[in-house]
Amino acid sequence: MGTFFHAHEFLFLSPLDYVDGIQPYAVTTEKPNKLFTDKEWKVLFFTMHRFSSKEIARRLNIATSTTEHHIKSLYEKLNVHSAFELRTFGKSQGFDRYIPVNMLPRSCVNSVGGAV
């Protein structure tokens, strides 16, 4: 007896991408750069998907003020002044293709900790 397992690149297409006519693309669990802390990457992930500070705080189990501190830090590091500018810059740098590995369902993560 054995087990068959089949995996392929995870394609992501949000409804907003569909409306904008953007083709599906592969996401990655590799951080595009080392500019941010792990927590900032998680906050950035949710910010790129238009979550509010309150919702981000709830999902990450942190205070809303802590979330807002991380967002302010992201703005300063990227020299942007609004969530719109952050998302626009993030898309141009491929930040929207990054997903923190601990945000994936366990079935998508292998024993080494990488995405399958």
Sequence and secondary structure as in RCSB ss.txt:
>XXXX:A:sequence
MGTFFHAHEFLFLSPLDYVDGIQPYAVTTEKPNKLFTDKEWKVLFFTMHRFSSKEIARRLNIATSTTEHHIKSLY
EKLNVHSAFELRTFGKSQGFDRYIPVNMLPRSCVNSVGGAV
>XXXX:A:secstr
          EE  HHHHHTT   EE BSS S SSS HHHHHHHHHHHTT  HHHHHHHHTS HHHHHHHHHHHH
HHHT  SHHHHHHHHHHHTGGGB  GGGS GGGB TTSSB 
